[in-house]
Amino acid sequence: EVQLVESGGGLVQPGGSLRLSCAASGLTFSDHYMDWVRQPPGTGPEWVGRIRSTARGSTTAYAASVKGRFTISRDDSKNSLYLQMSSLKTEDTAVYYCARELPDNSGFYFFDSWGQGTLVTVSS
Amino acid sequence: DIQMTQSPSSLSASVGDSVTITCRASQGINNHLAWFQQKPGKAPKSLIYAVSSLQSGVPSKFSGSGSGTDFTLTISSLQPEDFATYYCQQYTAYPLNFGGGTKVEIK
């Protein structure tokens, strides 16, 4: 069974930085595309960004709202995914989920498994 | 960006009813359409991908259909555990946008 466990959330001041982690088990982590998805209070999910598998060069893609401020990385030796967040804004307040992607028959990737989430609150 | 619009935003139904939720994309998404269920305080749960393929372990009471820009999720014989918020999401192009959600409430 795939398990994804996020950690690192908390209260941070505007302009500050925070690093989230996602520990994965029950899967060959290096094989998979991994994403961060966030959900502000009372609203729907919002995709943050993706990191492709090691075989695909661990390349990344980001939502426009976080590009240049957030960085996704992975350490396959530790089965871990990371989200480095800097220049945080109040509108970054959300529950942050990591999610695994799998390819469909056309080779496009869909969300398959989700962690339980970690809350990030940006406030002075 | 591809915008995903769900309707209705909420609906009330009774146990045993069937309900249908609609999701419209602002442009064609090549059937790269997924559905998720979310209960309060919990992570989203993946239900369907590629319009109509059920995720492992998801009961057949959930079904998806559609093509092009218009898609539907049907839930048959609603049970208490099905009352939740449902989201559609396109995965054909960045950003991977979600719909605004449909809250299914008990009548």
Interface residues (C-beta under 8 A of the other chain):
Chain A: D35 V37 G44 P45 E46 W47 R50 A61 A63 A64 Y97 D104 N105 S106 F108 Y109 F110 F111 D112 S113 W114 G115 Q116 G117
Chain B: N30 N31 H32 A34 F36 Q38 K42 A43 P44 K45 S46 Y49 A50 S53 Q55 Y87 Q89 Y91 T92 Y94 P95 L96 N97 F98 G99 G100 G101
